[in-house]
Amino acid sequence: MANNRDNAVVLVLGAPEDHLIPQGLKDAFGSERSIHISKDLYVQAYTVANSFEGAIKIIAYSKTPKNPDLTWLSSEDPGFLECHGKSYSEMLMMSASLAFTTGCKKVVYINHLCPFITQQHIDFAFSKISEKNCVIGASESGGVYLVGVSRENLKILENFDPYSDNFLDEILEKAKRNKASVLGMEYLLIVKDEATLKTWLESSSPTPSVFSEMLKKVDDGNHKKRKKERHIQEQVEEGQNQSENTQQLNESNTNEKMDGK
């Protein structure tokens, strides 16, 4: 399926730097880990969006002195809509508005915090969007991982907060006020704590995550450590057995000598 200029997949990205990481993620994972986790999630979202051939891609990004481009995301540097100084919601609205201005009829936004989004989810969303219908993918926690809209329903994306657990209720209310019906998709997890991170790392995702590799290295290290400990323990036990055998042999020789006398 060739790129369809009627459709646009929208991504909102932030540089993987400490001062740009939401406090909620820092509280959950710590400053250093949250940076790596965020980057890993951004890469996963971009990989899925970029491999979807039925739409153009629009990336909203605010460049920084440390990361003035997106080579940290892709070696090919996909380019982006510069959104310096804008909030997440403003970046989303700018990119969606640009899509409609350039002739797109449908926009699907995907939340990078959900690494379980597939091309099938995106394709399904596009197939169900109409002037009177929007598509929403939610998590059981109340967050939103995907929103599909036409130009007529763009307002429901205003004040979007990907880190809010209450945003589903807000977006449903906005859709109702806009007289748009809502088609819900299956629930998918959003990474926000250790439990959801572990679920992702242990999933059969086709794209290996940085942290799954780190976890593997830790496990390999622990395995080597346990193997070394077992080897040492075996040597100790072997030494003890040899000592006991030697002692028994000495006692036996001593007894034989005494019996000979």
C-alpha positions in Angstrom: 0.0 0.0 0.0 1.6 3.2 -1.2 1.6 6.4 0.9 -1.9 7.8 1.0 -1.8 11.6 1.0 -5.3 11.6 2.5 -3.9 10.2 5.8 -1.3 11.4 8.2 0.2 9.7 11.3 1.3 12.3 13.8 4.1 11.9 16.4 5.0 14.3 19.1 8.6 13.8 20.3 10.8 15.3 23.0 14.6 15.3 23.2 15.9 12.6 25.5 17.3 15.0 28.1 16.7 15.2 31.8 15.0 18.6 31.9 12.5 17.5 29.2 11.4 14.3 31.0 8.0 14.6 32.7 8.3 14.4 36.5 6.0 11.4 36.6 8.4 9.3 34.7 11.3 10.5 36.9 9.4 9.6 40.0 8.7 6.2 38.6 12.1 5.3 37.2 14.6 7.9 38.4 16.2 10.6 36.2 18.8 8.5 34.4 16.5 5.5 33.6 13.6 7.7 32.6 15.8 9.3 29.9 16.7 5.9 28.4 13.1 4.6 28.7 11.7 7.7 27.0 14.2 7.4 24.1 13.4 3.7 23.7 9.7 4.4 23.6 10.2 7.2 21.1 12.2 4.9 18.8 9.5 2.2 19.1 6.7 4.6 18.2 8.7 6.0 15.3 9.5 2.5 14.0 5.8 1.6 13.9 4.7 4.9 12.3 7.5 4.9 9.7 6.8 1.4 8.6 3.1 2.2 8.0 2.8 2.9 4.3 -0.8 4.1 4.1 -0.1 7.6 5.4 2.4 10.5 5.4 4.2 11.1 8.7 4.4 14.4 10.5 6.8 14.6 13.5 6.5 17.5 15.9 9.8 18.2 17.7 11.5 21.0 19.6 15.2 20.9 18.9 17.8 21.6 21.6 21.5 22.6 21.5 22.4 19.0 22.5 20.0 17.4 20.1 19.3 19.8 17.1 18.1 17.0 14.9 16.6 13.6 15.0 19.7 11.5 14.4 19.2 10.1 17.9 15.9 8.7 16.6 17.0 7.5 13.2 20.2 7.4 11.3 18.3 8.8 8.3 17.1 11.9 10.3 13.4 12.0 9.1 13.0 15.7 9.6 10.4 17.4 11.7 8.1 20.3 12.3 10.0 22.7 14.6 7.9 23.5 17.7 10.3 25.4 19.9 8.9 26.5 23.2 5.5 24.8 22.6 3.7 22.5 25.0 2.9 18.9 24.1 -0.7 19.9 23.4 0.4 22.8 21.2 2.9 20.6 19.3 0.1 18.1 18.6 -2.3 20.7 17.4 0.3 22.3 15.2 1.2 19.0 13.5 -2.4 17.9 13.0 -3.4 21.3 11.6 -0.4 21.1 9.2 -1.7 17.7 8.0 -5.1 19.1 7.2 -3.7 22.2 5.6 -1.6 20.1 3.3 -4.7 18.2 2.1 -5.0 15.3 4.5 -8.5 14.2 5.4 -7.7 12.0 8.4 -5.1 12.2 11.2 -4.1 9.4 13.6 -2.0 10.5 16.6 -0.1 7.7 18.5 1.2 8.1 22.0 4.8 7.0 22.3 4.1 5.7 25.9 2.3 2.7 24.4 4.8 0.4 22.7 2.1 -2.1 21.9 0.6 -0.1 19.0 0.9 -2.0 15.7 0.3 -1.1 12.0 -3.0 -3.0 12.3 -4.2 -0.6 15.0 -3.3 2.4 12.8 -4.9 0.9 9.7 -8.1 0.1 11.7 -8.3 3.7 13.0 -8.0 5.2 9.6 -10.7 2.9 8.3 -13.2 4.1 10.9 -12.6 7.9 10.9 -15.3 10.0 9.4 -16.7 13.6 9.7 -19.0 12.4 12.5 -16.9 9.7 14.0 -13.5 9.7 15.8 -11.5 6.7 17.0 -10.0 6.4 20.5 -7.6 3.8 21.9 -7.4 3.8 25.7 -5.6 2.1 28.4 -7.3 0.6 31.5 -5.6 3.2 33.6 -7.6 6.0 31.8 -4.9 7.2 29.5 -5.1 7.4 25.7 -2.7 5.7 23.3 -4.3 6.6 20.0 -6.7 9.2 18.6 -8.0 9.3 15.1 -9.9 12.4 13.8 -11.1 14.3 10.8 -10.7 18.1 10.5 -14.2 18.5 11.9 -13.2 16.8 15.2 -9.7 18.3 15.6 -10.9 20.2 18.7 -11.0 17.1 20.8 -7.2 17.0 20.7 -6.9 20.4 22.5 -5.0 20.3 25.8 -3.9 16.8 25.2 -1.9 15.3 28.1 -0.3 11.9 27.3 0.7 11.5 31.0 -2.8 12.0 32.5 -4.8 9.1 33.8 -8.0 11.1 33.5 -7.6 12.3 29.9 -9.9 9.6 28.5 -12.9 11.1 30.3 -11.9 14.6 29.1 -11.6 13.6 25.5 -14.9 11.7 25.5 -16.6 14.8 26.9 -15.0 16.9 24.2 -16.2 14.5 21.5 -19.7 14.7 22.9 -19.7 18.5 22.9 -18.5 18.4 19.3 -21.4 16.0 18.5 -19.1 13.3 17.3 -19.6 9.6 18.0 -16.7 7.6 19.4 -15.4 4.2 18.3 -13.3 2.6 21.0 -10.4 0.3 20.3 -9.0 -2.5 22.4 -7.3 -1.6 25.7 -3.5 -1.4 25.5 -0.9 -0.8 28.2 0.8 2.6 28.6 4.3 2.4 30.2 4.2 4.5 33.4 5.7 2.3 36.2 7.8 -0.7 36.9 5.0 -3.1 36.4 4.0 -1.9 32.9 7.7 -1.6 31.9 8.2 -5.2 32.9 5.2 -6.2 30.9 6.7 -4.6 27.8 10.2 -6.0 28.3 8.7 -9.5 28.7 6.4 -9.2 25.7 7.2 -10.7 22.4 7.6 -7.3 20.7 9.3 -7.7 17.3 11.5 -4.7 18.0 14.0 -5.4 20.8 14.1 -2.7 23.4 17.3 -1.1 24.7 16.2 -2.1 28.2 15.5 -5.7 27.2 19.1 -5.9 26.1 20.2 -4.2 29.3 18.1 -6.7 31.3 19.6 -9.6 29.3 23.1 -8.3 30.1 22.2 -8.1 33.8 20.7 -11.7 33.7 23.8 -12.9 31.9 26.0 -11.3 34.5 24.0 -12.8 37.3 24.2 -16.2 35.5 27.9 -16.0 35.2 28.2 -14.9 38.9 26.0 -17.8 40.0 28.0 -20.2 37.8 31.2 -18.9 39.3 29.8 -19.3 42.8 28.7 -22.9 42.0 32.2 -23.6 40.7 33.8 -22.3 43.9 31.3 -24.2 46.0 32.0 -27.4 44.0 35.8 -26.9 44.5 35.3 -26.4 48.3 33.1 -29.5 48.5 35.6 -31.5 46.4 38.4 -30.3 48.7 36.4 -31.3 51.8 35.7 -34.7 50.3 39.4 -35.2 49.5 40.3 -34.1 53.0 37.8 -36.6 54.5 39.0 -39.4 52.2 42.7 -38.6 53.2 41.7 -38.6 56.8 39.9 -41.9 56.5 42.8 -43.4 54.6 45.3 -42.3 57.3 43.1 -43.7 60.0 42.8 -46.9 58.1 46.6 -47.2 57.7 47.1 -46.3 61.4 44.7 -49.1 62.4 46.4 -51.6 60.2 49.8 -50.7 61.6 48.5 -51.1 65.1 46.9 -54.5 64.3 50.2 -55.6 62.8 52.0 -54.9 66.0 
